[in-house]
Amino acid sequence: MSKDPAVTNPELYKVIFENDRVRVLEYRDRPGDRTVAHQHPDSVMYTLSFFRRKLSAGGREVAVELPAGQVRWLDAQEHSGENIGDTETHSIFIELKEPGPAKEGGAGDLLGPSGGSSR
């Protein structure tokens, strides 16, 4: 069964660009919306709106709150999510198709976005 978010959650994820090196997804949801488990390769996330989400994977949960205009790195991971805020989520994911260097501790140790900056 596919873990591609555009397949598992087509009402929330839309492919807006793709070539042999990257795929760009647009994500939109409303308060209370949930995703089923899906995978992201190493990606860059750009938040177009403020949002609050709960991400779940492997028995772990993390709450994420990000303002609009944030750019964050997302390590390859599998998770499900839920909009736990009172605003709609709107973000862009730039998924890398080329694998990155191996990391100590293995892939998927980090749940949710990390690092980043605002414009």
N, CA, C and O atoms as CSV, one atom per row, in Angstrom:
chain,resi,resn,atom,element,x,y,z
A,1,MET,N,N,0.836,-1.174,0.000
A,1,MET,CA,C,0.000,0.000,0.000
A,1,MET,C,C,0.888,1.248,0.000
A,1,MET,O,O,1.885,1.308,0.719
A,2,SER,N,N,0.528,2.213,-0.789
A,2,SER,CA,C,1.312,3.431,-0.939
A,2,SER,C,C,1.289,4.273,0.336
A,2,SER,O,O,0.257,4.387,0.998
A,3,LYS,N,N,2.417,4.849,0.666
A,3,LYS,CA,C,2.523,5.783,1.791
A,3,LYS,C,C,2.727,7.207,1.270
A,3,LYS,O,O,3.064,8.111,2.034
A,4,ASP,N,N,2.519,7.401,-0.041
A,4,ASP,CA,C,2.635,8.710,-0.684
A,4,ASP,C,C,1.494,9.588,-0.188
A,4,ASP,O,O,0.333,9.216,-0.352
A,5,PRO,N,N,1.785,10.753,0.421
A,5,PRO,CA,C,0.706,11.581,0.963
A,5,PRO,C,C,-0.305,12.048,-0.084
A,5,PRO,O,O,-1.467,12.279,0.250
A,6,ALA,N,N,0.113,12.190,-1.337
A,6,ALA,CA,C,-0.820,12.589,-2.395
A,6,ALA,C,C,-1.782,11.451,-2.737
A,6,ALA,O,O,-2.823,11.683,-3.353
A,7,VAL,N,N,-1.436,10.221,-2.339
A,7,VAL,CA,C,-2.299,9.055,-2.549
A,7,VAL,C,C,-3.119,8.766,-1.289
A,7,VAL,O,O,-4.319,8.509,-1.375
A,8,THR,N,N,-2.466,8.808,-0.110
A,8,THR,CA,C,-3.154,8.481,1.134
A,8,THR,C,C,-4.126,9.578,1.575
A,8,THR,O,O,-5.137,9.298,2.219
A,9,ASN,N,N,-3.814,10.821,1.224
A,9,ASN,CA,C,-4.620,11.973,1.643
A,9,ASN,C,C,-4.812,12.945,0.481
A,9,ASN,O,O,-4.411,14.105,0.580
A,10,PRO,N,N,-5.423,12.492,-0.627
A,10,PRO,CA,C,-5.517,13.338,-1.828
A,10,PRO,C,C,-6.380,14.584,-1.645
A,10,PRO,O,O,-6.252,15.540,-2.410
A,11,GLU,N,N,-7.245,14.585,-0.655
A,11,GLU,CA,C,-8.077,15.763,-0.398
A,11,GLU,C,C,-7.283,16.863,0.307
A,11,GLU,O,O,-7.738,18.004,0.379
A,12,LEU,N,N,-6.089,16.527,0.830
A,12,LEU,CA,C,-5.271,17.475,1.577
A,12,LEU,C,C,-3.955,17.830,0.875
A,12,LEU,O,O,-3.496,18.970,0.958
A,13,TYR,N,N,-3.355,16.873,0.194
A,13,TYR,CA,C,-2.086,17.081,-0.516
A,13,TYR,C,C,-2.316,17.117,-2.018
A,13,TYR,O,O,-3.036,16.280,-2.561
A,14,LYS,N,N,-1.703,18.087,-2.690
A,14,LYS,CA,C,-1.811,18.203,-4.145
A,14,LYS,C,C,-0.413,18.395,-4.723
A,14,LYS,O,O,0.327,19.270,-4.273
A,15,VAL,N,N,-0.042,17.581,-5.721
A,15,VAL,CA,C,1.238,17.746,-6.405
A,15,VAL,C,C,1.104,18.956,-7.328
A,15,VAL,O,O,0.239,18.983,-8.204
A,16,ILE,N,N,1.972,19.966,-7.124
A,16,ILE,CA,C,1.899,21.170,-7.957
A,16,ILE,C,C,3.096,21.305,-8.897
A,16,ILE,O,O,3.089,22.152,-9.790
A,17,PHE,N,N,4.131,20.468,-8.701
A,17,PHE,CA,C,5.279,20.438,-9.613
A,17,PHE,C,C,6.048,19.165,-9.348
A,17,PHE,O,O,6.132,18.710,-8.207
A,18,GLU,N,N,6.613,18.586,-10.400
A,18,GLU,CA,C,7.463,17.407,-10.233
A,18,GLU,C,C,8.391,17.287,-11.417
A,18,GLU,O,O,7.997,17.504,-12.562
A,19,ASN,N,N,9.655,16.930,-11.119
A,19,ASN,CA,C,10.597,16.541,-12.158
A,19,ASN,C,C,11.435,15.393,-11.611
A,19,ASN,O,O,11.057,14.786,-10.609
A,20,ASP,N,N,12.555,15.083,-12.239
A,20,ASP,CA,C,13.337,13.931,-11.806
A,20,ASP,C,C,14.121,14.173,-10.514
A,20,ASP,O,O,14.690,13.224,-9.975
A,21,ARG,N,N,14.174,15.417,-9.991
A,21,ARG,CA,C,14.957,15.712,-8.794
A,21,ARG,C,C,14.125,16.135,-7.586
A,21,ARG,O,O,14.529,15.901,-6.447
A,22,VAL,N,N,12.958,16.763,-7.824
A,22,VAL,CA,C,12.129,17.229,-6.716
A,22,VAL,C,C,10.650,17.024,-7.038
A,22,VAL,O,O,10.249,16.867,-8.191
A,23,ARG,N,N,9.867,17.033,-5.971
A,23,ARG,CA,C,8.416,17.072,-6.108
A,23,ARG,C,C,7.927,18.121,-5.121
A,23,ARG,O,O,8.382,18.173,-3.978
A,24,VAL,N,N,6.996,18.957,-5.572
A,24,VAL,CA,C,6.471,20.025,-4.732
A,24,VAL,C,C,5.001,19.718,-4.448
A,24,VAL,O,O,4.207,19.512,-5.365
A,25,LEU,N,N,4.656,19.693,-3.159
A,25,LEU,CA,C,3.292,19.425,-2.722
A,25,LEU,C,C,2.715,20.664,-2.050
A,25,LEU,O,O,3.412,21.369,-1.321
A,26,GLU,N,N,1.441,20.920,-2.301
A,26,GLU,CA,C,0.706,21.928,-1.550
A,26,GLU,C,C,-0.170,21.180,-0.561
A,26,GLU,O,O,-0.831,20.205,-0.917
A,27,TYR,N,N,-0.172,21.646,0.693
A,27,TYR,CA,C,-0.979,21.018,1.732
A,27,TYR,C,C,-1.942,22.051,2.303
A,27,TYR,O,O,-1.545,23.166,2.643
A,28,ARG,N,N,-3.213,21.667,2.403
A,28,ARG,CA,C,-4.247,22.522,3.007
A,28,ARG,C,C,-5.164,21.649,3.852
A,28,ARG,O,O,-5.567,20.563,3.436
A,29,ASP,N,N,-5.489,22.146,5.054
A,29,ASP,CA,C,-6.509,21.466,5.857
A,29,ASP,C,C,-7.238,22.484,6.719
A,29,ASP,O,O,-6.904,23.669,6.734
A,30,ARG,N,N,-8.239,21.995,7.432
A,30,ARG,CA,C,-9.047,22.827,8.334
A,30,ARG,C,C,-8.942,22.256,9.750
A,30,ARG,O,O,-8.533,21.109,9.925
A,31,PRO,N,N,-9.305,23.044,10.750
A,31,PRO,CA,C,-9.273,22.540,12.123
A,31,PRO,C,C,-10.026,21.203,12.239
A,31,PRO,O,O,-11.139,21.047,11.737
A,32,GLY,N,N,-9.378,20.253,12.916
A,32,GLY,CA,C,-9.969,18.929,13.107
A,32,GLY,C,C,-9.610,17.924,12.028
A,32,GLY,O,O,-9.773,16.723,12.241
A,33,ASP,N,N,-9.123,18.376,10.867
A,33,ASP,CA,C,-8.729,17.439,9.804
A,33,ASP,C,C,-7.546,16.598,10.272
A,33,ASP,O,O,-6.688,17.060,11.025
A,34,ARG,N,N,-7.525,15.338,9.802
A,34,ARG,CA,C,-6.458,14.391,10.144
A,34,ARG,C,C,-5.918,13.748,8.874
A,34,ARG,O,O,-6.637,13.576,7.889
A,35,THR,N,N,-4.645,13.400,8.918
A,35,THR,CA,C,-4.054,12.609,7.842
A,35,THR,C,C,-3.859,11.185,8.337
A,35,THR,O,O,-3.712,10.951,9.536
A,36,VAL,N,N,-3.858,10.240,7.414
A,36,VAL,CA,C,-3.486,8.868,7.753
A,36,VAL,C,C,-1.971,8.777,7.614
A,36,VAL,O,O,-1.337,9.665,7.044
A,37,ALA,N,N,-1.397,7.698,8.139
A,37,ALA,CA,C,0.052,7.539,8.095
A,37,ALA,C,C,0.558,7.641,6.654
A,37,ALA,O,O,0.019,7.020,5.738
A,38,HIS,N,N,1.611,8.444,6.486
A,38,HIS,CA,C,2.221,8.645,5.172
A,38,HIS,C,C,3.695,8.961,5.367
A,38,HIS,O,O,4.140,9.218,6.485
A,39,GLN,N,N,4.455,8.941,4.267
A,39,GLN,CA,C,5.893,9.172,4.331
A,39,GLN,C,C,6.274,10.424,3.559
A,39,GLN,O,O,5.668,10.769,2.546
A,40,HIS,N,N,7.302,11.091,4.074
A,40,HIS,CA,C,7.943,12.192,3.359
A,40,HIS,C,C,9.423,11.859,3.238
A,40,HIS,O,O,10.030,11.423,4.217
A,41,PRO,N,N,10.018,12.050,2.069
A,41,PRO,CA,C,11.480,11.984,1.999
A,41,PRO,C,C,12.038,13.267,2.619
A,41,PRO,O,O,11.265,14.123,3.050
A,42,ASP,N,N,13.361,13.416,2.671
A,42,ASP,CA,C,13.938,14.683,3.099
A,42,ASP,C,C,13.245,15.795,2.326
A,42,ASP,O,O,13.107,15.717,1.105
A,43,SER,N,N,12.808,16.836,3.041
A,43,SER,CA,C,11.996,17.891,2.433
A,43,SER,C,C,12.288,19.240,3.075
A,43,SER,O,O,12.846,19.327,4.169
A,44,VAL,N,N,11.895,20.282,2.362
A,44,VAL,CA,C,11.859,21.631,2.904
A,44,VAL,C,C,10.388,22.018,2.965
A,44,VAL,O,O,9.652,21.838,1.995
A,45,MET,N,N,9.960,22.554,4.113
A,45,MET,CA,C,8.572,22.979,4.284
A,45,MET,C,C,8.533,24.501,4.410
A,45,MET,O,O,9.312,25.090,5.160
A,46,TYR,N,N,7.626,25.127,3.676
A,46,TYR,CA,C,7.415,26.567,3.759
A,46,TYR,C,C,5.977,26.791,4.214
A,46,TYR,O,O,5.035,26.379,3.538
A,47,THR,N,N,5.812,27.448,5.369
A,47,THR,CA,C,4.474,27.657,5.913
A,47,THR,C,C,3.874,28.939,5.345
A,47,THR,O,O,4.473,30.011,5.433
A,48,LEU,N,N,2.698,28.818,4.768
A,48,LEU,CA,C,1.992,29.965,4.202
A,48,LEU,C,C,0.968,30.520,5.181
A,48,LEU,O,O,0.452,31.620,4.983
A,49,SER,N,N,0.667,29.759,6.243
A,49,SER,CA,C,-0.266,30.218,7.274
A,49,SER,C,C,0.239,29.731,8.629
A,49,SER,O,O,0.999,28.765,8.708
A,50,PHE,N,N,-0.189,30.407,9.693
A,50,PHE,CA,C,0.061,29.931,11.048
A,50,PHE,C,C,-0.733,28.640,11.247
A,50,PHE,O,O,-1.864,28.525,10.774
A,51,PHE,N,N,-0.136,27.664,11.951
A,51,PHE,CA,C,-0.899,26.457,12.263
A,51,PHE,C,C,-0.387,25.780,13.518
A,51,PHE,O,O,0.746,25.984,13.955
A,52,ARG,N,N,-1.279,24.955,14.086
A,52,ARG,CA,C,-0.965,24.061,15.203
A,52,ARG,C,C,-1.364,22.665,14.788
A,52,ARG,O,O,-2.487,22.436,14.340
A,53,ARG,N,N,-0.427,21.717,14.941
A,53,ARG,CA,C,-0.675,20.336,14.540
A,53,ARG,C,C,-0.116,19.380,15.580
A,53,ARG,O,O,0.811,19.709,16.320
A,54,LYS,N,N,-0.695,18.203,15.619
A,54,LYS,CA,C,-0.137,17.102,16.404
A,54,LYS,C,C,0.342,16.065,15.398
A,54,LYS,O,O,-0.434,15.601,14.562
A,55,LEU,N,N,1.623,15.699,15.477
A,55,LEU,CA,C,2.190,14.668,14.617
A,55,LEU,C,C,2.414,13.416,15.454
A,55,LEU,O,O,2.851,13.498,16.602
A,56,SER,N,N,2.110,12.252,14.870
A,56,SER,CA,C,2.233,10.988,15.587
A,56,SER,C,C,2.988,9.982,14.742
A,56,SER,O,O,2.767,9.876,13.535
A,57,ALA,N,N,3.894,9.232,15.393
A,57,ALA,CA,C,4.631,8.166,14.711
A,57,ALA,C,C,5.259,7.256,15.751
A,57,ALA,O,O,5.821,7.721,16.742
A,58,GLY,N,N,5.160,5.966,15.516
A,58,GLY,CA,C,5.836,4.999,16.370
A,58,GLY,C,C,5.550,5.152,17.847
A,58,GLY,O,O,6.449,4.958,18.666
A,59,GLY,N,N,4.322,5.494,18.215
A,59,GLY,CA,C,3.968,5.654,19.613
A,59,GLY,C,C,4.372,7.000,20.208
A,59,GLY,O,O,4.134,7.248,21.390
A,60,ARG,N,N,4.968,7.857,19.417
A,60,ARG,CA,C,5.359,9.192,19.890
A,60,ARG,C,C,4.413,10.232,19.305
A,60,ARG,O,O,3.886,10.063,18.205
A,61,GLU,N,N,4.207,11.304,20.051
A,61,GLU,CA,C,3.410,12.436,19.566
A,61,GLU,C,C,4.168,13.716,19.873
A,61,GLU,O,O,4.838,13.828,20.899
A,62,VAL,N,N,4.050,14.680,18.967
A,62,VAL,CA,C,4.668,15.984,19.197
A,62,VAL,C,C,3.711,17.051,18.685
A,62,VAL,O,O,3.130,16.914,17.609
A,63,ALA,N,N,3.555,18.106,19.461
A,63,ALA,CA,C,2.748,19.247,19.028
A,63,ALA,C,C,3.676,20.230,18.318
A,63,ALA,O,O,4.779,20.512,18.785
A,64,VAL,N,N,3.211,20.742,17.190
A,64,VAL,CA,C,3.989,21.675,16.383
A,64,VAL,C,C,3.155,22.922,16.173
A,64,VAL,O,O,1.990,22.841,15.784
A,65,GLU,N,N,3.751,24.075,16.429
A,65,GLU,CA,C,3.095,25.354,16.191
A,65,GLU,C,C,4.072,26.216,15.398
A,65,GLU,O,O,5.180,26.488,15.859
A,66,LEU,N,N,3.665,26.642,14.213
A,66,LEU,CA,C,4.541,27.438,13.355
A,66,LEU,C,C,3.800,28.640,12.798
A,66,LEU,O,O,2.646,28.521,12.386
A,67,PRO,N,N,4.451,29.797,12.782
A,67,PRO,CA,C,3.839,30.975,12.170
A,67,PRO,C,C,3.981,30.925,10.656
A,67,PRO,O,O,4.761,30.137,10.121
A,68,ALA,N,N,3.231,31.762,9.981
A,68,ALA,CA,C,3.376,31.896,8.524
A,68,ALA,C,C,4.770,32.413,8.215
A,68,ALA,O,O,5.356,33.160,8.999
A,69,GLY,N,N,5.292,32.011,7.071
A,69,GLY,CA,C,6.571,32.513,6.606
A,69,GLY,C,C,7.778,31.758,7.109
A,69,GLY,O,O,8.904,32.204,6.890
A,70,GLN,N,N,7.591,30.633,7.772
A,70,GLN,CA,C,8.710,29.828,8.257
A,70,GLN,C,C,9.190,28.876,7.158
A,70,GLN,O,O,8.393,28.361,6.374
A,71,VAL,N,N,10.483,28.657,7.117
A,71,VAL,CA,C,11.088,27.660,6.233
A,71,VAL,C,C,11.791,26.675,7.144
A,71,VAL,O,O,12.664,27.051,7.926
A,72,ARG,N,N,11.403,25.398,7.041
A,72,ARG,CA,C,11.941,24.368,7.935
A,72,ARG,C,C,12.383,23.142,7.160
A,72,ARG,O,O,11.809,22.793,6.129
A,73,TRP,N,N,13.408,22.502,7.675
A,73,TRP,CA,C,13.869,21.218,7.165
A,73,TRP,C,C,13.024,20.120,7.780
A,73,TRP,O,O,12.684,20.191,8.961
A,74,LEU,N,N,12.679,19.100,6.995
A,74,LEU,CA,C,11.925,17.947,7.468
A,74,LEU,C,C,12.714,16.703,7.081
A,74,LEU,O,O,12.771,16.340,5.907
A,75,ASP,N,N,13.331,16.041,8.084
A,75,ASP,CA,C,14.019,14.778,7.807
A,75,ASP,C,C,13.023,13.758,7.279
A,75,ASP,O,O,11.840,13.812,7.615
A,76,ALA,N,N,13.492,12.835,6.461
A,76,ALA,CA,C,12.631,11.762,5.963
A,76,ALA,C,C,11.952,11.092,7.153
A,76,ALA,O,O,12.599,10.778,8.151
A,77,GLN,N,N,10.641,10.878,7.038
A,77,GLN,CA,C,9.896,10.297,8.152
A,77,GLN,C,C,8.526,9.814,7.707
A,77,GLN,O,O,8.012,10.203,6.658
A,78,GLU,N,N,7.957,8.961,8.531
A,78,GLU,CA,C,6.569,8.527,8.362
A,78,GLU,C,C,5.804,9.011,9.581
A,78,GLU,O,O,6.264,8.852,10.711
A,79,HIS,N,N,4.642,9.600,9.356
A,79,HIS,CA,C,3.830,10.097,10.460
A,79,HIS,C,C,2.378,10.269,10.016
A,79,HIS,O,O,2.058,10.159,8.832
A,80,SER,N,N,1.516,10.538,10.980
A,80,SER,CA,C,0.156,10.998,10.719
A,80,SER,C,C,0.020,12.314,11.461
A,80,SER,O,O,0.819,12.611,12.350
A,81,GLY,N,N,-0.982,13.106,11.106
A,81,GLY,CA,C,-1.121,14.407,11.739
A,81,GLY,C,C,-2.563,14.806,11.931
A,81,GLY,O,O,-3.479,14.238,11.336
A,82,GLU,N,N,-2.739,15.803,12.782
A,82,GLU,CA,C,-4.068,16.339,13.052
A,82,GLU,C,C,-3.951,17.840,13.278
A,82,GLU,O,O,-3.065,18.294,14.002
A,83,ASN,N,N,-4.841,18.609,12.661
A,83,ASN,CA,C,-4.907,20.044,12.892
A,83,ASN,C,C,-5.598,20.241,14.236
A,83,ASN,O,O,-6.806,20.030,14.350
A,84,ILE,N,N,-4.838,20.646,15.258
A,84,ILE,CA,C,-5.384,20.827,16.603
A,84,ILE,C,C,-5.607,22.305,16.925
A,84,ILE,O,O,-5.912,22.662,18.063
A,85,GLY,N,N,-5.453,23.148,15.927
A,85,GLY,CA,C,-5.634,24.575,16.135
A,85,GLY,C,C,-7.010,25.039,15.708
A,85,GLY,O,O,-7.916,24.236,15.487
A,86,ASP,N,N,-7.148,26.344,15.595
A,86,ASP,CA,C,-8.419,26.917,15.155
A,86,ASP,C,C,-8.254,27.700,13.852
A,86,ASP,O,O,-9.082,28.544,13.510
A,87,THR,N,N,-7.159,27.403,13.126
A,87,THR,CA,C,-6.920,28.026,11.820
A,87,THR,C,C,-6.656,26.952,10.778
A,87,THR,O,O,-6.280,25.828,11.113
A,88,GLU,N,N,-6.852,27.300,9.529
A,88,GLU,CA,C,-6.516,26.394,8.439
A,88,GLU,C,C,-5.004,26.315,8.281
A,88,GLU,O,O,-4.292,27.285,8.541
A,89,THR,N,N,-4.523,25.161,7.856
A,89,THR,CA,C,-3.107,24.968,7.552
A,89,THR,C,C,-2.924,25.125,6.050
A,89,THR,O,O,-3.703,24.591,5.261
A,90,HIS,N,N,-1.888,25.861,5.662
A,90,HIS,CA,C,-1.515,25.979,4.253
A,90,HIS,C,C,0.002,25.993,4.200
A,90,HIS,O,O,0.633,26.910,4.724
A,91,SER,N,N,0.590,24.987,3.574
A,91,SER,CA,C,2.035,24.905,3.475
A,91,SER,C,C,2.452,24.243,2.170
A,91,SER,O,O,1.656,23.592,1.493
A,92,ILE,N,N,3.714,24.429,1.844
A,92,ILE,CA,C,4.329,23.860,0.646
A,92,ILE,C,C,5.472,22.961,1.104
A,92,ILE,O,O,6.260,23.342,1.970
A,93,PHE,N,N,5.560,21.763,0.517
A,93,PHE,CA,C,6.654,20.832,0.772
A,93,PHE,C,C,7.445,20.645,-0.506
A,93,PHE,O,O,6.875,20.336,-1.552
A,94,ILE,N,N,8.752,20.830,-0.431
A,94,ILE,CA,C,9.647,20.534,-1.551
A,94,ILE,C,C,10.376,19.256,-1.175
A,94,ILE,O,O,11.303,19.270,-0.366
A,95,GLU,N,N,9.947,18.148,-1.773
A,95,GLU,CA,C,10.503,16.836,-1.462
A,95,GLU,C,C,11.689,16.545,-2.376
A,95,GLU,O,O,11.597,16.683,-3.596
A,96,LEU,N,N,12.804,16.140,-1.768
A,96,LEU,CA,C,14.003,15.805,-2.525
A,96,LEU,C,C,13.948,14.341,-2.952
A,96,LEU,O,O,13.611,13.467,-2.153
A,97,LYS,N,N,14.275,14.081,-4.197
A,97,LYS,CA,C,14.245,12.703,-4.683
A,97,LYS,C,C,15.590,12.009,-4.542
A,97,LYS,O,O,15.661,10.781,-4.584
A,98,GLU,N,N,16.657,12.782,-4.375
A,98,GLU,CA,C,17.984,12.205,-4.208
A,98,GLU,C,C,18.231,11.965,-2.725
A,98,GLU,O,O,18.029,12.872,-1.917
A,99,PRO,N,N,18.662,10.766,-2.350
A,99,PRO,CA,C,18.888,10.500,-0.929
A,99,PRO,C,C,20.042,11.328,-0.391
A,99,PRO,O,O,21.016,11.595,-1.095
A,100,GLY,N,N,19.918,11.730,0.867
A,100,GLY,CA,C,20.981,12.472,1.527
A,100,GLY,C,C,21.999,11.532,2.122
A,100,GLY,O,O,21.838,10.314,2.031
A,101,PRO,N,N,23.056,12.069,2.735
A,101,PRO,CA,C,24.058,11.217,3.386
A,101,PRO,C,C,23.451,10.489,4.577
A,101,PRO,O,O,22.506,10.975,5.199
A,102,ALA,N,N,23.998,9.329,4.886
A,102,ALA,CA,C,23.520,8.551,6.037
A,102,ALA,C,C,23.746,9.347,7.312
A,102,ALA,O,O,24.757,10.034,7.453
A,103,LYS,N,N,22.798,9.252,8.245
A,103,LYS,CA,C,22.884,9.983,9.502
A,103,LYS,C,C,23.069,9.017,10.648
A,103,LYS,O,O,22.565,7.894,10.612
A,104,GLU,N,N,23.801,9.455,11.681
A,104,GLU,CA,C,23.927,8.636,12.884
A,104,GLU,C,C,22.561,8.502,13.534
A,104,GLU,O,O,21.791,9.463,13.558
A,105,GLY,N,N,22.256,7.346,14.051
A,105,GLY,CA,C,20.987,7.136,14.726
A,105,GLY,C,C,19.886,6.681,13.796
A,105,GLY,O,O,18.818,6.283,14.260
A,106,GLY,N,N,20.115,6.728,12.498
A,106,GLY,CA,C,19.123,6.251,11.546
A,106,GLY,C,C,18.103,7.297,11.185
A,106,GLY,O,O,17.919,8.282,11.899
A,107,ALA,N,N,17.447,7.076,10.078
A,107,ALA,CA,C,16.419,8.000,9.601
A,107,ALA,C,C,15.188,7.912,10.481
A,107,ALA,O,O,14.903,6.871,11.072
A,108,GLY,N,N,14.472,9.001,10.562
A,108,GLY,CA,C,13.202,9.001,11.261
A,108,GLY,C,C,13.288,9.236,12.760
A,108,GLY,O,O,12.277,9.124,13.454
A,109,ASP,N,N,14.487,9.563,13.284
A,109,ASP,CA,C,14.594,9.846,14.707
A,109,ASP,C,C,13.855,11.123,15.078
A,109,ASP,O,O,13.306,11.231,16.174
A,110,LEU,N,N,13.842,12.090,14.167
A,110,LEU,CA,C,13.189,13.361,14.422
A,110,LEU,C,C,11.767,13.314,13.881
A,110,LEU,O,O,11.545,12.886,12.748
A,111,LEU,N,N,10.818,13.746,14.676
A,111,LEU,CA,C,9.427,13.794,14.258
A,111,LEU,C,C,9.050,15.251,14.108
A,111,LEU,O,O,9.137,16.021,15.065
A,112,GLY,N,N,8.629,15.635,12.909
A,112,GLY,CA,C,8.243,17.019,12.652
A,112,GLY,C,C,9.384,17.831,12.083
A,112,GLY,O,O,10.470,17.300,11.851
A,113,PRO,N,N,9.151,19.117,11.853
A,113,PRO,CA,C,10.165,19.979,11.254
A,113,PRO,C,C,11.253,20.367,12.244
A,113,PRO,O,O,11.041,20.342,13.457
A,114,SER,N,N,12.419,20.725,11.716
A,114,SER,CA,C,13.520,21.165,12.569
A,114,SER,C,C,14.209,22.365,11.964
A,114,SER,O,O,14.140,22.594,10.756
A,115,GLY,N,N,14.863,23.118,12.796
A,115,GLY,CA,C,15.618,24.270,12.323
A,115,GLY,C,C,14.781,25.171,11.459
A,115,GLY,O,O,13.610,24.882,11.214
A,116,GLY,N,N,15.343,26.232,11.002
A,116,GLY,CA,C,14.620,27.038,10.053
A,116,GLY,C,C,14.757,28.505,10.309
A,116,GLY,O,O,15.430,28.953,11.238
A,117,SER,N,N,14.092,29.238,9.452
A,117,SER,CA,C,14.161,30.689,9.535
A,117,SER,C,C,12.885,31.278,8.980
A,117,SER,O,O,12.087,30.588,8.347
A,118,SER,N,N,12.708,32.532,9.219
A,118,SER,CA,C,11.578,33.239,8.624
A,118,SER,C,C,12.125,34.263,7.655
A,118,SER,O,O,13.294,34.643,7.717
A,119,ARG,N,N,11.282,34.692,6.783
A,119,ARG,CA,C,11.707,35.689,5.791
A,119,ARG,C,C,11.392,37.053,6.283
A,119,ARG,O,O,11.669,38.036,5.596
